[in-house]
Amino acid sequence: MGSFSLMHWMVVLLLVLLLFGAGKLPSVMGDLARGVKSFKAGLKDEDDTPPKALH
């Protein structure tokens, strides 16, 4: 039950194409990729700062 069939993914792809349109899909994916990159950069910046000492 944890696995999805090929038919399921085809229906999902069809719905995504209907909602966003084939021309807008690359733009949406580019925006998503930039968001993920900035999220990772934010996490990396937090890891570089030393933790504050507790008194």
mmCIF entry with sequence, helices, sheets and N, C-alpha, C, O atoms, coordinates in Angstrom:
data_MODEL
# 
_entry.id   MODEL 
# 
_entity.id                         1 
_entity.type                       polymer 
_entity.pdbx_number_of_molecules   1 
# 
_entity_poly.entity_id                      1 
_entity_poly.type                           'polypeptide(L)' 
_entity_poly.nstd_linkage                   no 
_entity_poly.nstd_monomer                   no 
_entity_poly.pdbx_seq_one_letter_code       MGSFSLMHWMVVLLLVLLLFGAGKLPSVMGDLARGVKSFKAGLKDEDDTPPKALH 
_entity_poly.pdbx_seq_one_letter_code_can   MGSFSLMHWMVVLLLVLLLFGAGKLPSVMGDLARGVKSFKAGLKDEDDTPPKALH 
_entity_poly.pdbx_strand_id                 A 
# 
loop_
_entity_poly_seq.entity_id 
_entity_poly_seq.num 
_entity_poly_seq.mon_id 
_entity_poly_seq.hetero 
1 1  MET n 
1 2  GLY n 
1 3  SER n 
1 4  PHE n 
1 5  SER n 
1 6  LEU n 
1 7  MET n 
1 8  HIS n 
1 9  TRP n 
1 10 MET n 
1 11 VAL n 
1 12 VAL n 
1 13 LEU n 
1 14 LEU n 
1 15 LEU n 
1 16 VAL n 
1 17 LEU n 
1 18 LEU n 
1 19 LEU n 
1 20 PHE n 
1 21 GLY n 
1 22 ALA n 
1 23 GLY n 
1 24 LYS n 
1 25 LEU n 
1 26 PRO n 
1 27 SER n 
1 28 VAL n 
1 29 MET n 
1 30 GLY n 
1 31 ASP n 
1 32 LEU n 
1 33 ALA n 
1 34 ARG n 
1 35 GLY n 
1 36 VAL n 
1 37 LYS n 
1 38 SER n 
1 39 PHE n 
1 40 LYS n 
1 41 ALA n 
1 42 GLY n 
1 43 LEU n 
1 44 LYS n 
1 45 ASP n 
1 46 GLU n 
1 47 ASP n 
1 48 ASP n 
1 49 THR n 
1 50 PRO n 
1 51 PRO n 
1 52 LYS n 
1 53 ALA n 
1 54 LEU n 
1 55 HIS n 
# 
_struct_asym.id          A 
_struct_asym.entity_id   1 
# 
loop_
_struct_conf.conf_type_id 
_struct_conf.id 
_struct_conf.pdbx_PDB_helix_id 
_struct_conf.beg_label_comp_id 
_struct_conf.beg_label_asym_id 
_struct_conf.beg_label_seq_id 
_struct_conf.pdbx_beg_PDB_ins_code 
_struct_conf.end_label_comp_id 
_struct_conf.end_label_asym_id 
_struct_conf.end_label_seq_id 
_struct_conf.pdbx_end_PDB_ins_code 
_struct_conf.beg_auth_comp_id 
_struct_conf.beg_auth_asym_id 
_struct_conf.beg_auth_seq_id 
_struct_conf.end_auth_comp_id 
_struct_conf.end_auth_asym_id 
_struct_conf.end_auth_seq_id 
_struct_conf.pdbx_PDB_helix_class 
_struct_conf.details 
_struct_conf.pdbx_PDB_helix_length 
HELX_P HELX_P1 AA1 LEU A 6  ? PHE A 20 ? LEU A 6  PHE A 20 1 ? 15 
HELX_P HELX_P2 AA2 LEU A 25 ? ASP A 48 ? LEU A 25 ASP A 48 1 ? 24 
# 
_struct_conf_type.id          HELX_P 
_struct_conf_type.criteria    ? 
_struct_conf_type.reference   ? 
# 
loop_
_atom_site.group_PDB 
_atom_site.id 
_atom_site.type_symbol 
_atom_site.label_atom_id 
_atom_site.label_alt_id 
_atom_site.label_comp_id 
_atom_site.label_asym_id 
_atom_site.label_entity_id 
_atom_site.label_seq_id 
_atom_site.pdbx_PDB_ins_code 
_atom_site.Cartn_x 
_atom_site.Cartn_y 
_atom_site.Cartn_z 
_atom_site.occupancy 
_atom_site.B_iso_or_equiv 
_atom_site.pdbx_formal_charge 
_atom_site.auth_seq_id 
_atom_site.auth_comp_id 
_atom_site.auth_asym_id 
_atom_site.auth_atom_id 
_atom_site.pdbx_PDB_model_num 
ATOM 1   N N  . MET A 1 1  ? 0.802  -1.186 0.000   1.00 0.00 ? 1  MET A N  1 
ATOM 2   C CA . MET A 1 1  ? 0.000  0.000  0.000   1.00 0.00 ? 1  MET A CA 1 
ATOM 3   C C  . MET A 1 1  ? 0.854  1.263  0.000   1.00 0.00 ? 1  MET A C  1 
ATOM 4   O O  . MET A 1 1  ? 0.348  2.328  -0.354  1.00 0.00 ? 1  MET A O  1 
ATOM 5   N N  . GLY A 1 2  ? 2.124  1.190  0.381   1.00 0.00 ? 2  GLY A N  1 
ATOM 6   C CA . GLY A 1 2  ? 2.996  2.346  0.408   1.00 0.00 ? 2  GLY A CA 1 
ATOM 7   C C  . GLY A 1 2  ? 3.507  2.745  -0.961  1.00 0.00 ? 2  GLY A C  1 
ATOM 8   O O  . GLY A 1 2  ? 4.040  3.843  -1.116  1.00 0.00 ? 2  GLY A O  1 
ATOM 9   N N  . SER A 1 3  ? 3.363  1.894  -1.950  1.00 0.00 ? 3  SER A N  1 
ATOM 10  C CA . SER A 1 3  ? 3.857  2.168  -3.289  1.00 0.00 ? 3  SER A CA 1 
ATOM 11  C C  . SER A 1 3  ? 2.720  2.611  -4.192  1.00 0.00 ? 3  SER A C  1 
ATOM 12  O O  . SER A 1 3  ? 1.597  2.119  -4.086  1.00 0.00 ? 3  SER A O  1 
ATOM 13  N N  . PHE A 1 4  ? 3.025  3.543  -5.080  1.00 0.00 ? 4  PHE A N  1 
ATOM 14  C CA . PHE A 1 4  ? 2.028  4.017  -6.032  1.00 0.00 ? 4  PHE A CA 1 
ATOM 15  C C  . PHE A 1 4  ? 2.283  3.392  -7.391  1.00 0.00 ? 4  PHE A C  1 
ATOM 16  O O  . PHE A 1 4  ? 3.431  3.157  -7.769  1.00 0.00 ? 4  PHE A O  1 
ATOM 17  N N  . SER A 1 5  ? 1.221  3.125  -8.118  1.00 0.00 ? 5  SER A N  1 
ATOM 18  C CA . SER A 1 5  ? 1.357  2.491  -9.423  1.00 0.00 ? 5  SER A CA 1 
ATOM 19  C C  . SER A 1 5  ? 1.701  3.526  -10.483 1.00 0.00 ? 5  SER A C  1 
ATOM 20  O O  . SER A 1 5  ? 1.625  4.730  -10.241 1.00 0.00 ? 5  SER A O  1 
ATOM 21  N N  . LEU A 1 6  ? 2.075  3.051  -11.642 1.00 0.00 ? 6  LEU A N  1 
ATOM 22  C CA . LEU A 1 6  ? 2.394  3.912  -12.772 1.00 0.00 ? 6  LEU A CA 1 
ATOM 23  C C  . LEU A 1 6  ? 1.171  4.728  -13.177 1.00 0.00 ? 6  LEU A C  1 
ATOM 24  O O  . LEU A 1 6  ? 1.296  5.901  -13.527 1.00 0.00 ? 6  LEU A O  1 
ATOM 25  N N  . MET A 1 7  ? 0.009  4.124  -13.132 1.00 0.00 ? 7  MET A N  1 
ATOM 26  C CA . MET A 1 7  ? -1.220 4.831  -13.494 1.00 0.00 ? 7  MET A CA 1 
ATOM 27  C C  . MET A 1 7  ? -1.474 6.006  -12.538 1.00 0.00 ? 7  MET A C  1 
ATOM 28  O O  . MET A 1 7  ? -1.924 7.068  -12.969 1.00 0.00 ? 7  MET A O  1 
ATOM 29  N N  . HIS A 1 8  ? -1.192 5.822  -11.273 1.00 0.00 ? 8  HIS A N  1 
ATOM 30  C CA . HIS A 1 8  ? -1.349 6.902  -10.298 1.00 0.00 ? 8  HIS A CA 1 
ATOM 31  C C  . HIS A 1 8  ? -0.474 8.094  -10.673 1.00 0.00 ? 8  HIS A C  1 
ATOM 32  O O  . HIS A 1 8  ? -0.947 9.230  -10.656 1.00 0.00 ? 8  HIS A O  1 
ATOM 33  N N  . TRP A 1 9  ? 0.801  7.855  -11.012 1.00 0.00 ? 9  TRP A N  1 
ATOM 34  C CA . TRP A 1 9  ? 1.712  8.942  -11.351 1.00 0.00 ? 9  TRP A CA 1 
ATOM 35  C C  . TRP A 1 9  ? 1.309  9.626  -12.649 1.00 0.00 ? 9  TRP A C  1 
ATOM 36  O O  . TRP A 1 9  ? 1.514  10.830 -12.802 1.00 0.00 ? 9  TRP A O  1 
ATOM 37  N N  . MET A 1 10 ? 0.739  8.876  -13.581 1.00 0.00 ? 10 MET A N  1 
ATOM 38  C CA . MET A 1 10 ? 0.268  9.481  -14.828 1.00 0.00 ? 10 MET A CA 1 
ATOM 39  C C  . MET A 1 10 ? -0.905 10.427 -14.557 1.00 0.00 ? 10 MET A C  1 
ATOM 40  O O  . MET A 1 10 ? -0.983 11.499 -15.156 1.00 0.00 ? 10 MET A O  1 
ATOM 41  N N  . VAL A 1 11 ? -1.801 10.044 -13.673 1.00 0.00 ? 11 VAL A N  1 
ATOM 42  C CA . VAL A 1 11 ? -2.936 10.905 -13.319 1.00 0.00 ? 11 VAL A CA 1 
ATOM 43  C C  . VAL A 1 11 ? -2.441 12.149 -12.600 1.00 0.00 ? 11 VAL A C  1 
ATOM 44  O O  . VAL A 1 11 ? -2.929 13.248 -12.865 1.00 0.00 ? 11 VAL A O  1 
ATOM 45  N N  . VAL A 1 12 ? -1.485 11.998 -11.699 1.00 0.00 ? 12 VAL A N  1 
ATOM 46  C CA . VAL A 1 12 ? -0.928 13.148 -10.986 1.00 0.00 ? 12 VAL A CA 1 
ATOM 47  C C  . VAL A 1 12 ? -0.266 14.107 -11.975 1.00 0.00 ? 12 VAL A C  1 
ATOM 48  O O  . VAL A 1 12 ? -0.456 15.319 -11.877 1.00 0.00 ? 12 VAL A O  1 
ATOM 49  N N  . LEU A 1 13 ? 0.499  13.586 -12.914 1.00 0.00 ? 13 LEU A N  1 
ATOM 50  C CA . LEU A 1 13 ? 1.150  14.417 -13.915 1.00 0.00 ? 13 LEU A CA 1 
ATOM 51  C C  . LEU A 1 13 ? 0.128  15.153 -14.769 1.00 0.00 ? 13 LEU A C  1 
ATOM 52  O O  . LEU A 1 13 ? 0.313  16.331 -15.073 1.00 0.00 ? 13 LEU A O  1 
ATOM 53  N N  . LEU A 1 14 ? -0.930 14.487 -15.153 1.00 0.00 ? 14 LEU A N  1 
ATOM 54  C CA . LEU A 1 14 ? -1.991 15.111 -15.940 1.00 0.00 ? 14 LEU A CA 1 
ATOM 55  C C  . LEU A 1 14 ? -2.652 16.250 -15.164 1.00 0.00 ? 14 LEU A C  1 
ATOM 56  O O  . LEU A 1 14 ? -2.919 17.313 -15.725 1.00 0.00 ? 14 LEU A O  1 
ATOM 57  N N  . LEU A 1 15 ? -2.913 16.030 -13.890 1.00 0.00 ? 15 LEU A N  1 
ATOM 58  C CA . LEU A 1 15 ? -3.516 17.074 -13.065 1.00 0.00 ? 15 LEU A CA 1 
ATOM 59  C C  . LEU A 1 15 ? -2.587 18.283 -12.909 1.00 0.00 ? 15 LEU A C  1 
ATOM 60  O O  . LEU A 1 15 ? -3.042 19.426 -12.951 1.00 0.00 ? 15 LEU A O  1 
ATOM 61  N N  . VAL A 1 16 ? -1.312 18.035 -12.734 1.00 0.00 ? 16 VAL A N  1 
ATOM 62  C CA . VAL A 1 16 ? -0.349 19.132 -12.607 1.00 0.00 ? 16 VAL A CA 1 
ATOM 63  C C  . VAL A 1 16 ? -0.296 19.929 -13.906 1.00 0.00 ? 16 VAL A C  1 
ATOM 64  O O  . VAL A 1 16 ? -0.273 21.159 -13.881 1.00 0.00 ? 16 VAL A O  1 
ATOM 65  N N  . LEU A 1 17 ? -0.277 19.236 -15.035 1.00 0.00 ? 17 LEU A N  1 
ATOM 66  C CA . LEU A 1 17 ? -0.256 19.934 -16.320 1.00 0.00 ? 17 LEU A CA 1 
ATOM 67  C C  . LEU A 1 17 ? -1.523 20.739 -16.540 1.00 0.00 ? 17 LEU A C  1 
ATOM 68  O O  . LEU A 1 17 ? -1.469 21.835 -17.099 1.00 0.00 ? 17 LEU A O  1 
ATOM 69  N N  . LEU A 1 18 ? -2.660 20.215 -16.110 1.00 0.00 ? 18 LEU A N  1 
ATOM 70  C CA . LEU A 1 18 ? -3.913 20.954 -16.252 1.00 0.00 ? 18 LEU A CA 1 
ATOM 71  C C  . LEU A 1 18 ? -3.946 22.189 -15.362 1.00 0.00 ? 18 LEU A C  1 
ATOM 72  O O  . LEU A 1 18 ? -4.448 23.236 -15.770 1.00 0.00 ? 18 LEU A O  1 
ATOM 73  N N  . LEU A 1 19 ? -3.414 22.071 -14.149 1.00 0.00 ? 19 LEU A N  1 
ATOM 74  C CA . LEU A 1 19 ? -3.439 23.187 -13.215 1.00 0.00 ? 19 LEU A CA 1 
ATOM 75  C C  . LEU A 1 19 ? -2.465 24.296 -13.607 1.00 0.00 ? 19 LEU A C  1 
ATOM 76  O O  . LEU A 1 19 ? -2.830 25.471 -13.586 1.00 0.00 ? 19 LEU A O  1 
ATOM 77  N N  . PHE A 1 20 ? -1.260 23.946 -13.956 1.00 0.00 ? 20 PHE A N  1 
ATOM 78  C CA . PHE A 1 20 ? -0.225 24.943 -14.205 1.00 0.00 ? 20 PHE A CA 1 
ATOM 79  C C  . PHE A 1 20 ? -0.005 25.236 -15.680 1.00 0.00 ? 20 PHE A C  1 
ATOM 80  O O  . PHE A 1 20 ? 0.512  26.300 -16.021 1.00 0.00 ? 20 PHE A O  1 
ATOM 81  N N  . GLY A 1 21 ? -0.378 24.333 -16.549 1.00 0.00 ? 21 GLY A N  1 
ATOM 82  C CA . GLY A 1 21 ? -0.099 24.508 -17.969 1.00 0.00 ? 21 GLY A CA 1 
ATOM 83  C C  . GLY A 1 21 ? 1.330  24.082 -18.275 1.00 0.00 ? 21 GLY A C  1 
ATOM 84  O O  . GLY A 1 21 ? 2.221  24.214 -17.435 1.00 0.00 ? 21 GLY A O  1 
ATOM 85  N N  . ALA A 1 22 ? 1.538  23.575 -19.473 1.00 0.00 ? 22 ALA A N  1 
ATOM 86  C CA . ALA A 1 22 ? 2.859  23.059 -19.848 1.00 0.00 ? 22 ALA A CA 1 
ATOM 87  C C  . ALA A 1 22 ? 3.893  24.174 -19.941 1.00 0.00 ? 22 ALA A C  1 
ATOM 88  O O  . ALA A 1 22 ? 5.070  23.938 -19.668 1.00 0.00 ? 22 ALA A O  1 
ATOM 89  N N  . GLY A 1 23 ? 3.484  25.384 -20.321 1.00 0.00 ? 23 GLY A N  1 
ATOM 90  C CA . GLY A 1 23 ? 4.442  26.478 -20.464 1.00 0.00 ? 23 GLY A CA 1 
ATOM 91  C C  . GLY A 1 23 ? 4.906  27.036 -19.139 1.00 0.00 ? 23 GLY A C  1 
ATOM 92  O O  . GLY A 1 23 ? 6.036  27.513 -19.035 1.00 0.00 ? 23 GLY A O  1 
ATOM 93  N N  . LYS A 1 24 ? 4.068  26.989 -18.129 1.00 0.00 ? 24 LYS A N  1 
ATOM 94  C CA . LYS A 1 24 ? 4.407  27.580 -16.839 1.00 0.00 ? 24 LYS A CA 1 
ATOM 95  C C  . LYS A 1 24 ? 5.147  26.606 -15.928 1.00 0.00 ? 24 LYS A C  1 
ATOM 96  O O  . LYS A 1 24 ? 5.760  27.025 -14.947 1.00 0.00 ? 24 LYS A O  1 
ATOM 97  N N  . LEU A 1 25 ? 5.099  25.336 -16.233 1.00 0.00 ? 25 LEU A N  1 
ATOM 98  C CA . LEU A 1 25 ? 5.710  24.324 -15.377 1.00 0.00 ? 25 LEU A CA 1 
ATOM 99  C C  . LEU A 1 25 ? 7.216  24.526 -15.168 1.00 0.00 ? 25 LEU A C  1 
ATOM 100 O O  . LEU A 1 25 ? 7.674  24.408 -14.031 1.00 0.00 ? 25 LEU A O  1 
ATOM 101 N N  . PRO A 1 26 ? 8.011  24.825 -16.208 1.00 0.00 ? 26 PRO A N  1 
ATOM 102 C CA . PRO A 1 26 ? 9.442  25.056 -15.960 1.00 0.00 ? 26 PRO A CA 1 
ATOM 103 C C  . PRO A 1 26 ? 9.692  26.241 -15.026 1.00 0.00 ? 26 PRO A C  1 
ATOM 104 O O  . PRO A 1 26 ? 10.620 26.208 -14.217 1.00 0.00 ? 26 PRO A O  1 
ATOM 105 N N  . SER A 1 27 ? 8.884  27.269 -15.132 1.00 0.00 ? 27 SER A N  1 
ATOM 106 C CA . SER A 1 27 ? 9.029  28.428 -14.254 1.00 0.00 ? 27 SER A CA 1 
ATOM 107 C C  . SER A 1 27 ? 8.749  28.045 -12.808 1.00 0.00 ? 27 SER A C  1 
ATOM 108 O O  . SER A 1 27 ? 9.473  28.451 -11.900 1.00 0.00 ? 27 SER A O  1 
ATOM 109 N N  . VAL A 1 28 ? 7.695  27.261 -12.598 1.00 0.00 ? 28 VAL A N  1 
ATOM 110 C CA . VAL A 1 28 ? 7.344  26.822 -11.248 1.00 0.00 ? 28 VAL A CA 1 
ATOM 111 C C  . VAL A 1 28 ? 8.454  25.954 -10.671 1.00 0.00 ? 28 VAL A C  1 
ATOM 112 O O  . VAL A 1 28 ? 8.802  26.098 -9.499  1.00 0.00 ? 28 VAL A O  1 
ATOM 113 N N  . MET A 1 29 ? 9.010  25.063 -11.469 1.00 0.00 ? 29 MET A N  1 
ATOM 114 C CA . MET A 1 29 ? 10.084 24.195 -10.987 1.00 0.00 ? 29 MET A CA 1 
ATOM 115 C C  . MET A 1 29 ? 11.351 24.996 -10.687 1.00 0.00 ? 29 MET A C  1 
ATOM 116 O O  . MET A 1 29 ? 12.065 24.682 -9.734  1.00 0.00 ? 29 MET A O  1 
ATOM 117 N N  . GLY A 1 30 ? 11.639 26.021 -11.485 1.00 0.00 ? 30 GLY A N  1 
ATOM 118 C CA . GLY A 1 30 ? 12.793 26.879 -11.218 1.00 0.00 ? 30 GLY A CA 1 
ATOM 119 C C  . GLY A 1 30 ? 12.633 27.629 -9.909  1.00 0.00 ? 30 GLY A C  1 
ATOM 120 O O  . GLY A 1 30 ? 13.582 27.749 -9.134  1.00 0.00 ? 30 GLY A O  1 
ATOM 121 N N  . ASP A 1 31 ? 11.422 28.139 -9.661  1.00 0.00 ? 31 ASP A N  1 
ATOM 122 C CA . ASP A 1 31 ? 11.152 28.833 -8.398  1.00 0.00 ? 31 ASP A CA 1 
ATOM 123 C C  . ASP A 1 31 ? 11.292 27.880 -7.215  1.00 0.00 ? 31 ASP A C  1 
ATOM 124 O O  . ASP A 1 31 ? 11.821 28.254 -6.169  1.00 0.00 ? 31 ASP A O  1 
ATOM 125 N N  . LEU A 1 32 ? 10.820 26.656 -7.384  1.00 0.00 ? 32 LEU A N  1 
ATOM 126 C CA . LEU A 1 32 ? 10.932 25.665 -6.321  1.00 0.00 ? 32 LEU A CA 1 
ATOM 127 C C  . LEU A 1 32 ? 12.403 25.344 -6.031  1.00 0.00 ? 32 LEU A C  1 
ATOM 128 O O  . LEU A 1 32 ? 12.798 25.222 -4.871  1.00 0.00 ? 32 LEU A O  1 
ATOM 129 N N  . ALA A 1 33 ? 13.202 25.210 -7.080  1.00 0.00 ? 33 ALA A N  1 
ATOM 130 C CA . ALA A 1 33 ? 14.623 24.909 -6.902  1.00 0.00 ? 33 ALA A CA 1 
ATOM 131 C C  . ALA A 1 33 ? 15.337 26.054 -6.186  1.00 0.00 ? 33 ALA A C  1 
ATOM 132 O O  . ALA A 1 33 ? 16.172 25.812 -5.314  1.00 0.00 ? 33 ALA A O  1 
ATOM 133 N N  . ARG A 1 34 ? 15.018 27.293 -6.546  1.00 0.00 ? 34 ARG A N  1 
ATOM 134 C CA . ARG A 1 34 ? 15.631 28.433 -5.862  1.00 0.00 ? 34 ARG A CA 1 
ATOM 135 C C  . ARG A 1 34 ? 15.228 28.471 -4.392  1.00 0.00 ? 34 ARG A C  1 
ATOM 136 O O  . ARG A 1 34 ? 16.041 28.813 -3.534  1.00 0.00 ? 34 ARG A O  1 
ATOM 137 N N  . GLY A 1 35 ? 13.994 28.127 -4.102  1.00 0.00 ? 35 GLY A N  1 
ATOM 138 C CA . GLY A 1 35 ? 13.540 28.096 -2.717  1.00 0.00 ? 35 GLY A CA 1 
ATOM 139 C C  . GLY A 1 35 ? 14.279 27.055 -1.899  1.00 0.00 ? 35 GLY A C  1 
ATOM 140 O O  . GLY A 1 35 ? 14.655 27.305 -0.754  1.00 0.00 ? 35 GLY A O  1 
ATOM 141 N N  . VAL A 1 36 ? 14.486 25.886 -2.489  1.00 0.00 ? 36 VAL A N  1 
ATOM 142 C CA . VAL A 1 36 ? 15.217 24.824 -1.790  1.00 0.00 ? 36 VAL A CA 1 
ATOM 143 C C  . VAL A 1 36 ? 16.664 25.243 -1.553  1.00 0.00 ? 36 VAL A C  1 
ATOM 144 O O  . VAL A 1 36 ? 17.216 24.996 -0.480  1.00 0.00 ? 36 VAL A O  1 
ATOM 145 N N  . LYS A 1 37 ? 17.280 25.878 -2.556  1.00 0.00 ? 37 LYS A N  1 
ATOM 146 C CA . LYS A 1 37 ? 18.670 26.320 -2.407  1.00 0.00 ? 37 LYS A CA 1 
ATOM 147 C C  . LYS A 1 37 ? 18.804 27.368 -1.305  1.00 0.00 ? 37 LYS A C  1 
ATOM 148 O O  . LYS A 1 37 ? 19.738 27.318 -0.505  1.00 0.00 ? 37 LYS A O  1 
ATOM 149 N N  . SER A 1 38 ? 17.866 28.318 -1.267  1.00 0.00 ? 38 SER A N  1 
ATOM 150 C CA . SER A 1 38 ? 17.956 29.342 -0.226  1.00 0.00 ? 38 SER A CA 1 
ATOM 151 C C  . SER A 1 38 ? 17.685 28.750 1.153   1.00 0.00 ? 38 SER A C  1 
ATOM 152 O O  . SER A 1 38 ? 18.272 29.188 2.142   1.00 0.00 ? 38 SER A O  1 
ATOM 153 N N  . PHE A 1 39 ? 16.799 27.757 1.226   1.00 0.00 ? 39 PHE A N  1 
ATOM 154 C CA . PHE A 1 39 ? 16.535 27.078 2.489   1.00 0.00 ? 39 PHE A CA 1 
ATOM 155 C C  . PHE A 1 39 ? 17.793 26.360 2.980   1.00 0.00 ? 39 PHE A C  1 
ATOM 156 O O  . PHE A 1 39 ? 18.133 26.441 4.160   1.00 0.00 ? 39 PHE A O  1 
ATOM 157 N N  . LYS A 1 40 ? 18.483 25.656 2.076   1.00 0.00 ? 40 LYS A N  1 
ATOM 158 C CA . LYS A 1 40 ? 19.717 24.966 2.457   1.00 0.00 ? 40 LYS A CA 1 
ATOM 159 C C  . LYS A 1 40 ? 20.789 25.956 2.879   1.00 0.00 ? 40 LYS A C  1 
ATOM 160 O O  . LYS A 1 40 ? 21.539 25.700 3.821   1.00 0.00 ? 40 LYS A O  1 
ATOM 161 N N  . ALA A 1 41 ? 20.865 27.104 2.175   1.00 0.00 ? 41 ALA A N  1 
ATOM 162 C CA . ALA A 1 41 ? 21.856 28.118 2.542   1.00 0.00 ? 41 ALA A CA 1 
ATOM 163 C C  . ALA A 1 41 ? 21.547 28.677 3.924   1.00 0.00 ? 41 ALA A C  1 
ATOM 164 O O  . ALA A 1 41 ? 22.464 28.940 4.701   1.00 0.00 ? 41 ALA A O  1 
ATOM 165 N N  . GLY A 1 42 ? 20.278 28.863 4.239   1.00 0.00 ? 42 GLY A N  1 
ATOM 166 C CA . GLY A 1 42 ? 19.894 29.342 5.564   1.00 0.00 ? 42 GLY A CA 1 
ATOM 167 C C  . GLY A 1 42 ? 20.263 28.353 6.644   1.00 0.00 ? 42 GLY A C  1 
ATOM 168 O O  . GLY A 1 42 ? 20.716 28.751 7.717   1.00 0.00 ? 42 GLY A O  1 
ATOM 169 N N  . LEU A 1 43 ? 20.080 27.080 6.384   1.00 0.00 ? 43 LEU A N  1 
ATOM 170 C CA . LEU A 1 43 ? 20.468 26.062 7.362   1.00 0.00 ? 43 LEU A CA 1 
ATOM 171 C C  . LEU A 1 43 ? 21.978 26.031 7.541   1.00 0.00 ? 43 LEU A C  1 
ATOM 172 O O  . LEU A 1 43 ? 22.474 25.862 8.655   1.00 0.00 ? 43 LEU A O  1 
ATOM 173 N N  . LYS A 1 44 ? 22.704 26.192 6.446   1.00 0.00 ? 44 LYS A N  1 
ATOM 174 C CA . LYS A 1 44 ? 24.165 26.167 6.518   1.00 0.00 ? 44 LYS A CA 1 
ATOM 175 C C  . LYS A 1 44 ? 24.676 27.353 7.318   1.00 0.00 ? 44 LYS A C  1 
ATOM 176 O O  . LYS A 1 44 ? 25.610 27.206 8.107   1.00 0.00 ? 44 LYS A O  1 
ATOM 177 N N  . ASP A 1 45 ? 24.079 28.530 7.129   1.00 0.00 ? 45 ASP A N  1 
ATOM 178 C CA . ASP A 1 45 ? 24.490 29.711 7.882   1.00 0.00 ? 45 ASP A CA 1 
ATOM 179 C C  . ASP A 1 45 ? 24.265 29.523 9.372   1.00 0.00 ? 45 ASP A C  1 
ATOM 180 O O  . ASP A 1 45 ? 25.083 29.960 10.181  1.00 0.00 ? 45 ASP A O  1 
ATOM 181 N N  . GLU A 1 46 ? 23.175 28.883 9.742   1.00 0.00 ? 46 GLU A N  1 
ATOM 182 C CA . GLU A 1 46 ? 22.896 28.632 11.153  1.00 0.00 ? 46 GLU A CA 1 
ATOM 183 C C  . GLU A 1 46 ? 23.902 27.665 11.745  1.00 0.00 ? 46 GLU A C  1 
ATOM 184 O O  . GLU A 1 46 ? 24.272 27.804 12.911  1.00 0.00 ? 46 GLU A O  1 
ATOM 185 N N  . ASP A 1 47 ? 24.354 26.685 10.970  1.00 0.00 ? 47 ASP A N  1 
ATOM 186 C CA . ASP A 1 47 ? 25.318 25.703 11.471  1.00 0.00 ? 47 ASP A CA 1 
ATOM 187 C C  . ASP A 1 47 ? 26.691 26.324 11.671  1.00 0.00 ? 47 ASP A C  1 
ATOM 188 O O  . ASP A 1 47 ? 27.442 25.867 12.533  1.00 0.00 ? 47 ASP A O  1 
ATOM 189 N N  . ASP A 1 48 ? 27.049 27.362 10.894  1.00 0.00 ? 48 ASP A N  1 
ATOM 190 C CA . ASP A 1 48 ? 28.363 27.961 10.981  1.00 0.00 ? 48 ASP A CA 1 
ATOM 191 C C  . ASP A 1 48 ? 28.521 28.833 12.229  1.00 0.00 ? 48 ASP A C  1 
ATOM 192 O O  . ASP A 1 48 ? 29.640 29.011 12.710  1.00 0.00 ? 48 ASP A O  1 
ATOM 193 N N  . THR A 1 49 ? 27.446 29.369 12.754  1.00 0.00 ? 49 THR A N  1 
ATOM 194 C CA . THR A 1 49 ? 27.548 30.226 13.938  1.00 0.00 ? 49 THR A CA 1 
ATOM 195 C C  . THR A 1 49 ? 27.689 29.352 15.176  1.00 0.00 ? 49 THR A C  1 
ATOM 196 O O  . THR A 1 49 ? 26.975 28.361 15.332  1.00 0.00 ? 49 THR A O  1 
ATOM 197 N N  . PRO A 1 50 ? 28.621 29.728 16.062  1.00 0.00 ? 50 PRO A N  1 
ATOM 198 C CA . PRO A 1 50 ? 28.791 28.913 17.274  1.00 0.00 ? 50 PRO A CA 1 
ATOM 199 C C  . PRO A 1 50 ? 27.581 29.061 18.195  1.00 0.00 ? 50 PRO A C  1 
ATOM 200 O O  . PRO A 1 50 ? 26.961 30.124 18.236  1.00 0.00 ? 50 PRO A O  1 
ATOM 201 N N  . PRO A 1 51 ? 27.249 28.019 18.921  1.00 0.00 ? 51 PRO A N  1 
ATOM 202 C CA . PRO A 1 51 ? 26.098 28.114 19.829  1.00 0.00 ? 51 PRO A CA 1 
ATOM 203 C C  . PRO A 1 51 ? 26.409 29.058 20.982  1.00 0.00 ? 51 PRO A C  1 
ATOM 204 O O  . PRO A 1 51 ? 27.557 29.181 21.410  1.00 0.00 ? 51 PRO A O  1 
ATOM 205 N N  . LYS A 1 52 ? 25.371 29.719 21.475  1.00 0.00 ? 52 LYS A N  1 
ATOM 206 C CA . LYS A 1 52 ? 25.550 30.651 22.593  1.00 0.00 ? 52 LYS A CA 1 
ATOM 207 C C  . LYS A 1 52 ? 25.765 29.856 23.886  1.00 0.00 ? 52 LYS A C  1 
ATOM 208 O O  . LYS A 1 52 ? 25.130 28.830 24.127  1.00 0.00 ? 52 LYS A O  1 
ATOM 209 N N  . ALA A 1 53 ? 26.681 30.369 24.703  1.00 0.00 ? 53 ALA A N  1 
ATOM 210 C CA . ALA A 1 53 ? 26.965 29.699 25.982  1.00 0.00 ? 53 ALA A CA 1 
ATOM 211 C C  . ALA A 1 53 ? 25.846 29.962 26.964  1.00 0.00 ? 53 ALA A C  1 
ATOM 212 O O  . ALA A 1 53 ? 25.346 31.081 27.073  1.00 0.00 ? 53 ALA A O  1 
ATOM 213 N N  . LEU A 1 54 ? 25.460 28.926 27.674  1.00 0.00 ? 54 LEU A N  1 
ATOM 214 C CA . LEU A 1 54 ? 24.441 29.055 28.699  1.00 0.00 ? 54 LEU A CA 1 
ATOM 215 C C  . LEU A 1 54 ? 25.113 29.454 30.010  1.00 0.00 ? 54 LEU A C  1 
ATOM 216 O O  . LEU A 1 54 ? 26.181 28.933 30.332  1.00 0.00 ? 54 LEU A O  1 
ATOM 217 N N  . HIS A 1 55 ? 24.524 30.348 30.757  1.00 0.00 ? 55 HIS A N  1 
ATOM 218 C CA . HIS A 1 55 ? 25.113 30.800 32.017  1.00 0.00 ? 55 HIS A CA 1 
ATOM 219 C C  . HIS A 1 55 ? 24.581 30.004 33.162  1.00 0.00 ? 55 HIS A C  1 
ATOM 220 O O  . HIS A 1 55 ? 24.963 30.240 34.309  1.00 0.00 ? 55 HIS A O  1 
# 
